[in-house]
Amino acid sequence: MKPYFADDHVTLYHADFRHLLTGLGQFDAIVTDPPYGETSLDWDTWPRNWPNLAAAATSSMWCFGSMRMFMDQRDEFAAWKLSQDIVWEKHNGSGFHADRFRRIHEHATHWYRGDWASLRHETPTTATATARTVRRKTRPTHTGHIDAGAYTSVDGGPRLMESVIYARSMHGRAIHPTEKPVAVLEPLIEYAVAPGGVVLDPFAGSGSTGVAARNLGRRAVLIEAREEQCEATANRLSQGVLELGA
């Protein structure tokens, strides 16, 4: 299929990903925000069985969603193992009820298949203040066995990025109703995709996954079913301007 848009880093297809996915090969990871199926909007319909189809394209996947969505669709993730979740904290609320806590967050869960050790899982780190002493830290005894990893915690050194990521929502600037900010996508791509690797987003929406991948020196393949959204996304991508994630 001819791409709707393509440059050196991002390729966008106008298609139902279920009709296109088998011909695209393998990807380092999927990073996506599927329709949750929680509203009456015509585009907000859960695409049945898509997690199983995605399993044929990659062994690592970040998926945004509400707790309700993951609970309702839990059987569709049977081909995957859950490794962790992160929380995106927004500056504004997105709840629909006045009798519950004001909801200012969304979840992104990381799923994998196969051997964990063979997958890239490099957590971004954040700089810290200079320490008075530098020493190797030890784990509290109550945590039990902790698998070895490449990261070593030392006073004054870089620290693992925390699982709650604050980023302003795209309210007032979005080209898609559920557009995710680049700032929350970049750490997820860094975690799962090595420099020069390729990420897939089968529900491209605004194209933020492509922008974040391009910023990080990765490549992205985006698939979007709605043509009017493809047009808006292609216009965004064609600007070629580095959109800062911070």
C-alpha positions in Angstrom: 0.0 0.0 0.0 1.2 3.5 -0.8 1.9 5.6 2.3 -0.3 8.6 3.0 2.8 10.3 4.2 6.5 9.4 4.5 9.8 11.0 5.3 13.1 9.6 6.6 11.7 8.8 10.0 7.9 8.4 9.8 5.6 6.5 7.5 1.9 7.0 7.8 -0.7 4.7 6.3 -4.4 5.3 5.9 -5.9 1.9 6.6 -7.5 -0.4 9.1 -4.5 -1.9 10.7 -6.1 -5.3 10.7 -5.9 -5.3 6.9 -2.3 -4.1 6.7 -0.4 -5.5 9.7 0.6 -8.8 8.3 2.5 -7.3 5.4 4.6 -4.9 7.5 7.0 -7.3 9.2 8.4 -7.1 12.7 8.8 -4.1 15.0 10.9 -3.4 18.0 7.8 -2.3 19.9 4.3 -1.0 19.7 3.4 2.3 21.4 -0.3 3.0 21.0 -3.5 4.5 22.4 -6.4 2.5 21.2 -10.1 3.5 21.3 -11.3 2.6 24.8 -14.9 2.0 23.8 -16.2 4.1 26.7 -18.1 6.9 24.9 -20.8 7.1 22.3 -18.5 8.8 19.7 -18.5 6.9 16.4 -14.7 6.4 16.4 -14.5 5.2 20.0 -15.2 1.5 19.4 -12.9 -1.2 20.8 -11.3 -3.0 17.8 -12.0 -6.6 18.8 -9.0 -9.0 19.1 -6.4 -6.3 18.2 -4.0 -7.3 21.0 -3.7 -10.8 19.6 -3.0 -9.4 16.1 -0.4 -7.0 17.5 1.4 -10.0 19.1 2.4 -11.2 15.6 4.2 -7.9 15.0 6.3 -7.4 18.1 7.2 -8.8 21.6 7.0 -5.5 23.4 4.0 -3.1 23.7 3.0 0.0 25.6 -0.7 0.5 25.6 -2.6 3.5 27.0 -6.0 2.9 28.6 -8.2 3.4 31.6 -8.4 0.8 34.4 -12.0 0.1 33.3 -10.8 -0.6 29.7 -8.1 -3.1 30.8 -10.5 -4.8 33.2 -13.2 -5.1 30.5 -10.8 -6.3 27.8 -8.5 -8.4 30.0 -9.1 -11.6 28.0 -7.9 -10.0 24.8 -4.4 -9.6 26.4 -4.1 -13.3 27.0 -1.2 -13.6 24.6 0.8 -11.1 26.6 2.5 -10.8 30.0 2.2 -7.6 32.0 5.5 -6.1 33.2 4.5 -2.7 34.7 2.4 0.4 34.4 3.1 4.1 34.4 0.7 6.9 35.3 0.4 10.0 33.2 -0.5 12.9 35.5 -2.2 15.8 33.6 -2.6 19.4 34.6 -6.4 19.2 34.0 -9.2 16.7 34.7 -10.9 14.4 32.3 -13.5 12.7 34.4 -17.2 12.6 33.5 -18.7 12.3 37.0 -19.2 14.9 39.7 -19.6 12.3 42.5 -16.1 10.7 42.3 -12.4 11.8 42.8 -11.4 14.3 40.1 -9.5 12.1 37.6 -6.3 13.7 36.3 -4.4 10.7 35.1 -4.3 7.9 32.6 -2.5 4.6 32.6 0.0 3.1 30.1 0.8 -0.5 30.6 3.8 -2.4 29.3 3.2 -5.9 27.9 5.7 -8.4 26.6 6.0 -11.9 25.1 8.7 -14.5 25.2 12.0 -14.1 27.1 12.2 -10.9 29.1 16.0 -10.8 29.0 16.0 -10.7 25.2 13.9 -7.5 25.1 15.2 -4.0 25.4 14.0 -2.5 28.7 16.2 0.5 29.3 14.5 2.9 31.7 15.4 6.6 31.2 17.2 8.2 34.1 17.0 11.7 35.5 19.8 13.8 36.8 20.1 14.6 40.5 22.0 17.0 42.7 25.7 16.4 43.5 26.0 14.1 46.6 28.3 14.6 49.5 29.2 10.9 49.4 29.0 8.3 46.7 28.2 4.8 47.8 26.5 1.7 46.3 23.0 1.4 47.7 21.6 -1.8 49.0 18.0 -3.1 48.8 15.9 -3.4 52.0 15.7 -7.0 53.2 11.9 -7.1 53.0 12.0 -6.8 49.1 13.4 -10.3 48.7 15.2 -11.2 45.5 15.6 -8.5 42.9 16.7 -9.6 39.4 19.9 -8.1 38.2 19.8 -5.2 35.8 22.1 -2.7 34.0 21.2 0.1 36.4 23.1 0.7 39.6 21.8 3.2 42.1 24.4 5.5 43.7 24.1 8.7 45.7 24.5 11.7 43.4 24.2 9.6 40.3 21.3 9.4 37.8 18.1 8.0 39.1 15.6 5.8 37.3 12.7 7.8 36.0 9.7 7.5 38.2 6.5 5.7 37.2 4.3 8.8 37.5 5.1 11.2 34.6 3.7 14.7 34.7 3.0 16.3 31.4 0.5 19.0 30.4 -2.3 17.6 28.3 -2.9 18.9 24.8 -6.1 20.6 25.7 -6.6 23.6 23.4 -3.8 22.5 21.0 -4.8 19.0 20.0 -5.5 17.8 16.5 -7.2 14.7 18.0 -9.6 14.4 20.9 -7.3 12.0 22.9 -4.0 13.3 21.7 -1.1 12.3 24.0 1.8 14.8 24.6 5.2 14.0 23.2 6.6 14.3 26.8 4.8 11.2 28.0 5.6 9.1 24.8 9.3 9.7 24.6 10.2 7.8 27.8 8.1 4.8 26.7 9.8 4.7 23.3 13.3 5.1 24.9 12.5 2.2 27.2 11.5 -0.3 24.5 13.2 0.8 21.3 16.9 1.3 20.7 18.3 4.2 18.7 17.7 3.5 15.0 14.9 1.0 15.9 11.3 1.1 14.6 8.1 1.6 16.6 4.6 0.9 15.4 1.4 2.7 16.3 -1.7 1.0 14.8 -4.0 3.7 16.2 -2.0 6.7 15.1 -4.5 9.5 15.8 -2.5 12.8 16.0 0.8 11.2 15.1 2.5 12.0 18.4 4.2 8.6 18.5 5.8 9.5 15.2 6.9 12.9 16.4 8.4 11.4 19.6 10.2 8.7 17.6 11.6 11.3 15.2 12.8 13.4 18.1 14.7 10.4 19.6 16.3 9.2 16.4 14.0 6.2 16.0 11.7 5.4 13.1 7.9 5.0 13.3 5.2 3.3 11.2 1.8 4.8 11.9 -1.6 3.5 10.8 -4.8 5.5 11.0 -8.3 4.5 9.8 -9.9 7.9 9.5 -8.8 9.8 6.4 -9.6 13.3 7.8 -7.3 12.4 10.8 -4.6 11.2 8.4 -4.7 14.6 6.6 -4.3 16.5 9.9 -1.5 14.2 11.1 0.3 14.4 7.7 0.2 18.2 7.9 1.7 18.0 11.4 4.4 15.6 10.4 5.3 17.5 7.2 6.3 20.6 9.2 9.5 18.8 10.2 9.9 21.0 13.3 11.4 19.4 16.4 8.5 19.3 19.0 10.1 19.3 22.4 8.8 16.7 24.8 9.9 18.5 28.0 
